[in-house]
Amino acid sequence: MQNTLERFERLDALVNNAGIMLLGMALHATVEEWDRMVSLNVSALLHVTHAAVPYLIDAAVTSRRQVADIVNVSSTAGRVARPGSSVYNPTKFGLNGFTEALRQELLAERVRVGVVEPGTVQTELTNHLGDAVRDAALRQVSAIEPLRAQDVADAVGYIVTRERRVAVNEMLLRAGDQTW
């Protein structure tokens, strides 16, 4: 946070976009994999948000737009549970719940809080999986033209550029052929 403030002198928006998806049946996953997902997908997001909120409140008061933004990037896995994602799912369901509670808590401070829930995106997310699980995941989405990172960035950009009177609290963003 300090590096950001030194470089830009203020913080008007926070985008929480880090995450890891370690797929596999809960019975066969290690507790270390679970801890790794919870650490990055939940704990890191909470810590960064906690550090940023005072600066975002200040930005909402001092900016010309009179608003600041937090956008959390979740997943369709925060809406739909599927076999093989039993531990990844609660990290994303929890992120969605945190986003909504924080949205309500920061209303009076004029800090908008929203969530983008992308479906299949062409990223390195599956690179962290073992060969068998990665191959199964890639087969599952092989017929789908995935979203691109720019599509998610466009959604975030849309949310943070609305006038103060508009709050986009949730945006579900799926690949055109995705069913879940």
C-alpha positions, -999 to 999 in steps of 0.1 A, spaced: 0 0 0 28 23 9 45 19 -25 12 27 -43 7 58 -22 43 70 -28 40 65 -65 4 79 -71 -1 99 -39 -36 85 -35 -58 54 -40 -91 58 -58 -97 21 -67 -87 -13 -55 -91 -44 -77 -86 -77 -59 -77 -101 -87 -52 -126 -73 -63 -161 -70 -55 -198 -74 -76 -227 -84 -64 -261 -73 -90 -285 -86 -95 -321 -75 -117 -342 -53 -116 -331 -16 -108 -367 -6 -76 -366 -27 -65 -331 -21 -40 -322 6 -47 -298 34 -17 -278 22 -35 -272 -11 -66 -261 8 -45 -238 29 -29 -223 -2 -62 -215 -18 -77 -200 14 -45 -180 20 -45 -164 -14 -82 -163 -23 -95 -152 11 -68 -141 36 -47 -121 12 -78 -103 -2 -90 -95 33 -56 -81 43 -52 -59 12 -87 -46 15 -82 -38 52 -51 -18 43 -68 0 14 -101 10 29 -89 41 49 -73 55 17 -103 48 -4 -126 66 21 -102 96 19 -103 95 -19 -141 95 -19 -141 126 1 -113 144 -17 -118 134 -54 -137 153 -80 -159 123 -85 -167 120 -48 -165 82 -50 -139 54 -47 -142 18 -57 -133 -18 -47 -138 -45 -73 -133 -81 -63 -128 -106 -90 -145 -138 -81 -157 -166 -104 -188 -185 -115 -175 -209 -89 -189 -184 -64 -224 -192 -77 -223 -228 -89 -206 -257 -71 -192 -285 -93 -174 -318 -85 -137 -313 -82 -139 -277 -69 -152 -284 -34 -125 -263 -17 -122 -237 -45 -160 -230 -43 -161 -218 -7 -132 -194 -14 -153 -178 -41 -187 -181 -24 -171 -165 6 -156 -137 -15 -191 -129 -28 -205 -128 7 -177 -105 19 -182 -82 -11 -219 -78 -4 -214 -72 34 -185 -47 27 -207 -29 1 -233 -23 27 -208 -13 53 -191 13 30 -223 29 15 -222 59 38 -185 64 30 -192 65 -8 -169 36 -14 -186 14 -40 -179 -23 -37 -186 -47 -66 -178 -81 -78 -170 -95 -112 -177 -132 -116 -160 -145 -147 -165 -179 -161 -139 -196 -183 -111 -172 -190 -79 -179 -210 -53 -176 -182 -26 -195 -165 -50 -207 -138 -48 -243 -148 -10 -243 -149 -10 -249 -111 -28 -282 -115 -14 -317 -118 -13 -332 -152 -44 -355 -149 -66 -328 -133 -54 -301 -157 -61 -324 -187 -96 -331 -174 -103 -294 -168 -90 -285 -203 -112 -312 -219 -142 -298 -200 -138 -264 -216 -123 -275 -250 -155 -266 -269 -158 -232 -253 -141 -201 -267 -129 -186 -234 -131 -151 -223 -99 -131 -226 -82 -112 -197 -92 -80 -215 -129 -90 -213 -125 -91 -175 -105 -59 -175 -133 -42 -195 -159 -53 -170 -138 -38 -141 -133 -6 -161 -170 -3 -167 -177 -6 -130 -152 20 -118 -160 46 -144 -197 50 -136 -209 82 -122 -213 83 -84 -250 78 -86 -245 44 -103 -232 14 -84 -226 -19 -103 -226 -43 -74 -223 -76 -93 -214 -86 -129 -216 -122 -141 -194 -126 -171 -195 -159 -189 -179 -172 -221 -207 -172 -248 -209 -211 -249 -205 -217 -212 -234 -234 -195 -224 -233 -158 
